[in-house]
Amino acid sequence: MKQAQRLKAVRYDIRGPVLRRAQELEAAGHQIIKLNIGNPAPWGLATPDPIINDVVHNLASAQGYSDARGIYSARVAVAQKYQNQGATGVQPEDVMLGNGVSELIVMTLQALLDTGDEVLVPSPDYPLWTGAVSLCGGRAVHYRCDESAGWQPDLEHLASRITPNTRAMVIINPNNPTGAVYSREVLEGMLDLARRHGLLVLTDEIYDRIVFDGAVHHSAAALAPDVPMISMGGLSKTHRAAGFRSGWLAVTGFTGRDTDYLEGLQLLANMRLCPNVPAQLAIQTALGGYQSIDALVRPGGRLHEQREHAWRSLTAIPGVECVKPEGALYLFARLDPAVHKIRDDERMIIDLLEQQHLLLSHGTGFNIDTPDHFRVVFLAPVDVLDDAVGRLGTFLATYRQ
């Protein structure tokens, strides 16, 4: 049996051949240090107890389907979140819940794209965006994020990528994999381009509260209430509830002329019946209670200190450079080509895995066109990060392609 032809163009390398090789090594009895995905739970960053307790308390009432858009109390909580961020017009009827942001990414694109339609996607990106555009029959057109400018999007390059076939612009802020937090000026420039060209804006803000050193996350919906926009977030990162698969989207900037698209999105929501109901029950408590993430990201907090330690250690390796991330959970490091001549970064990551039993992610898996980057997740405790960076340094000292 052959797979569908449309899958031939779909890649999701962070769970691709490298991970399969890691699983083979584990099956053979090897212990692998896994710094490849942003999964908080394995590193002791647990979902806060009040969220767990609320889900358990309401579990008996979560046995039936909910409204296809999600339970009302959770949608109220999400609407209030956006209101507090400055998008004052968001109401519960503008909110739809999903089985994580990943499901909602696919749904928003399925409702939008016809064969050959183009979507502007950052490079580097979270690769589900590029893969989902291809899966839905569209073409991902990548716009450059400038490493020399702290990985901020290059507005001139972005503008040059717009064609008559462009339907939407994707904004990932804070960015995965780079950790960039976009400035207000850059965001307003991106949103003005969308406004002038009649583009739908799709904003992935899953890391909106994971920011460091006084960086400020600006809600795109608050900056451009007149631009048609789908803003997405969830509990996976800020509330360390990745396994709950609890996410949401908020619709802003749509007019009466835009209802056809929203009707299509509602159709897709109806077809999946509803999001996971127990996970929806976590949202109101998570968004309304004490925000424990704030203590983790301020100086002295665990995530802040792990970021600092991992960045210092990583950049101490000869030939390794890295823009210090202002947000998210990752270091997106660069190998100086004058020191490390890498032609195939996926091969390098597999060789590292086999020789040092350390699992990282290769840069081209995030849709950049040079094989000189890799991503490190800094969720692990400092002693594990030290071990991992030590293994990486040992490997790079002698590795040649």
N, C-alpha and C positions, 0 to 999 in steps of 0.2 A: 504494500500500500504506500503510495507516494503522498507526501505532504502537499498542502495547497501551494500553488505557485507564488501567491502573494507573500508567503513566508520566506521566500528565497532572499528577499531584500531586507529582512528584519534581523537586526543584531541586538543582543543584550549581553555584552561580553563580561560584565561583572558577575554573571552567573553562567558563564560559558565554559570553554575548554579548560581554563585555569582552575576553576572550582571543581570540575570533574576530576582533574588530576589530583587535586587535594583530597577529594573523597576516596580515590584509589589508594593514596598513601595512608590515609587514616584506616582504611579497611585492612591494610597490611600491617597495622600496629604502630604507626608513627604518630607522635603528637605534633600537631600543627598550631603555630601561633597565627590566629586569623584576625588580621587587621584589614579586611577587604570590604566589609559592609557595615553600615551604621546601625547595628543592632545592640541597643543598650543592655538588655537583660543578661546576656552571658557574662558581662563584666560587673555585675552587681549593682547596676543602675536600675533599680526596680520601680515599677509603677507605684505611685504614692498610695498608702493604705486607704485613705478616704475614698479614692476612686474604686479600688477593689471592693471595699465594704459596701459601697452603694450598688455596684453591679450584683453582688451576692444577695443583698437585701431585696432587690427587685427581680431576681432571677425567675421566681415562680410566675410572675406576671408577664414574662417575656417569651412565652411559648408560641404565640400566634404571630402572623404577619403584622407589620405596622403599615402605616401610610407609605406609599412608594417613595415619597420624598424623605421620610424619616419621622420620628416621633416629634410632637409639637414642642415639648419642653426643651428638647435638645436644639431644635431649630431656633427657638427664642434665644437660647444661650449664645448660639453662633451669631445671630443677628446683633445681639447686644455687644459682642466682641468687636464686630466691625464698626458699630456706632461709636464705641469708645475709642477706636482708632481714627475716627474722623469721617468715616463713611456713614453719615447720619441718616441717610435714606434707606438703609438696608432693613427690611422687615422679614419676619419668619417665612412669608410666602416666597421670598427671594432666595431662600436657602434650601439646598438639597444635600442629604447625607449619603455617604457611600462607604463601601468596603475598602477603606483606605483611599488616599489620593490617587493611587495607581489605577483603580477602577474608574475614577472620575476623569482622569486624563484620557483614557480610551473612549469613554462615553462622550465627552465634549467634542472630541475629534470625529467620532463616528457620526454625530449629528450634523457636522459642518462640511465634511470634505466629499467632493466628487473626484473621480480619477483625474490626476494631473494637477489638482489644486496645490498651491505651495503654502508652506508654513515657515515663518522665520524662527529659527531655533538657535540659541547661543552655542558657541564653540569655545571651550568645552561645555558639555551639557550633562544633565542626568539622562542616561541613554534611553530610558523608557520613552522620553519625548520623541526622539528621532525614530525609534522603533514603532511607536504607536502611529505616527504620521504615515509611515510606510504601510503598516498593517491596514490602515483605513483608506488606502488608495492614493494618498497624497505624496508630496515630495518635500522632504525637509531641506530647507535652504539655510545654511549655517552662516551666522554673522559673528564676527570676530570679537572676542573679549581680549583686551590688551594687557598682557602680563606686566609690561613696563609701567602701566598706569594702575597697578593693583588689581588687575583683572576686571576693570570696569568695561562695559560694552563700548565699542568704537562706533559712535553715532554716525560718522561719515560712511563707514563700511556698511553699517546697518541700512542706511538710506539707499546705498547703491544696490542692495540685494532685492529691493522691492520691484515687482513686475506687475503687469495686469493680472497675473494668475495668483497673486498673493492674497490669501484670505485671512491670515491671523499672524500674530506675533506672540511668541512665548517669552516670558520674563521669569527667571529663576532667581529669587532674591529673598534671603541670603542664598548664595550660589553653592550648589553641589556640582562639581567637586572642589572649586577653588576657595570657598569660604569668603568670597567677596561680598560686602554689603554695599549696595549701590547708593551713590550720593543722590540727594534730591534733584540736583541739576541734571544728572544723567537720566534719571527716571523721567523727569518732566520732558526731556528731549525725546526719549523713546515714545512716550505717550502722545506727544505732539505729532510725531510721524504717523502713529496709528490713527490719530484724529484726522489728519490731512488726507490719508489714503483710505479711510473707511475700513480699517482692519479691526477684527475682534482681537482683544488682548486676553491672553491666558496667563495668569500669574500663579506661580508655584511658590507659596510662602510657608512651607512646612517648617522652616527653621526660624520663623519670625521673632521668637523670643530668645534664640540662642545667638547672642551678640556679645562682643567683648570690648573692653577698653574704651567704653563710652560711645561706641558705634551706635547709630540710630537706624532702625528699620523703618522705612516710610511705606505706608500702605498705598499701593498704586490706586486702589479704589477711592481713597480719600483725596489723592492728588488730581484725579481726572474723573469726576462723577458723571461727566457727559460722554465718556468713551465707553462703548459696549465692552464689557469685561466680565470674565469669570475668574474669581479669586478663590484659590484652593488652600486648605490647611487641614491639620488633623492632630491626633494625639500621639503619633508614633515616636516623635523625637522630643518635643518639649515636655511631654508627660510620660515619657519612657514606656509607652503602651503599644509597641510595634505590633505585637501579636494580636491585639484587639481588632486591627484593621478598621479603625474608626476615623473617617475623614469627612470633609464637607466642602461644598462650594457655595459661593454667594454671587448672585447675579446683580450687576449694577450697570447703569448707563444705557439700558435698552429703551427704545421707544416703541410706539405702536406698530411701526413698520417692521420691527424685528421679531414679531411673535412667532413667525414660521419656524425659525431656528429653535426657539424655546419650546415650541410644541414637539419638535423632534426630540429634544433632550428629555422631555417628560415621557414621550413614548418609550425611549430606551430605559428610563427609570421604571416604568410600569412593567416592561418585559422581564426585568430581573426580580420582580415582585417587591422586594424591599431590601434595605441593607440589614446586616446582622443586628438583630434587635438587642441582645444583651450588651453588645459593644456601644450601641447608641445611648444606653443608660449611663455610660460613663461621662458623657459630654457635659451635661449640666454641672455636675460636681467639679469636673476638671477645670472648666472655664470660670466657674463662679467662686471657687475656693482659693486658698493660699497657693500662690504660684511658686512651687519649690524650685523651679528651674532658675529663678533669679539668684538664689544663693549659690547655685552651682557654677554660674558664669561670671560672678564678680570676683575680684582678686581674693585669693585664699580659698575659693570654691574649687571643688574637684575638677570640673571641666576646664576652668581657667588655668589651673596649675598644670594639668596634663597637657594642654595645648602649649603652654610656655616651655615645659620640659621637653616635649617631643620636638618642637620647632628648634630649640637650641641644640639638641643632640643631633638632629637630622642634618642641620646646616653645618655642623662641625665635621661632617664627612667630606673629605676632599672631593671637589667637583660636584657637590650637591647644593643647589640653591632652592629657596622657597620663599615666596611672598607670604608673610605672616597672615593667616586668615583672621578676619574680623568677625566671622560668624560661622555657623554650622559646626561640623564635627570632623573636619578633614584637613590634611595637609596635601597640597597638590605641588609636588616637588619637581624640579627640573634637573636633569643631568647635563652638565656642561659638555657639549660635544667635543671640545678640545681635550677633555680628560677621559670621557666615557663615550666611545664611538659605538653607538647602538643603532643597528639597522632594523631590528625586529623587537619591539618592546614586549610583545606577548611572549616571545621565546625567552627573553630575559627574565620575565616574571616566573615562567615555568622552571627555568634553570635555578632561580633563587629558591623556589619552592622545593625542588628536588634536592638541592645541596644544603639548604639551611632550615628547611621545614618552616618557612615563613611565607604567609599568604598575603600579598598586596594586590593592587589593581593597576593594570597598565593604562597609560594615558590615552592611547588611541581608542580604547574602549569607551572613552567619553567624547568621541568625535572631534578630536584635534588631528591635524594632518602631519604631525612630526612625531617620531618615535622616541622622544626625549623626556617624557614626563611619567610620573606614577603617583598614585594616591595612597595615603596612609590614614587609617582611621585612628583617632587618638582617644577612644573610649576606654582603653585598657588602663589599669593602674600603672604608676610610674615604674615599678620594678619590671613589669612586663614590657613596657615601652623601651626601657633600657636594654633588655635582652634582645628585643626585636631590632632596634637600631644597631646594636652591636653585631648581630648576625648580618644585617645589611652591609655594614661597613666592611666586615670581613669578606663578604662576597664581592663587593665592588672593587676591593683592593687588587684582585687578581682576575676579574672577569673580562673576557675579551670575546668579541663576535667576529 
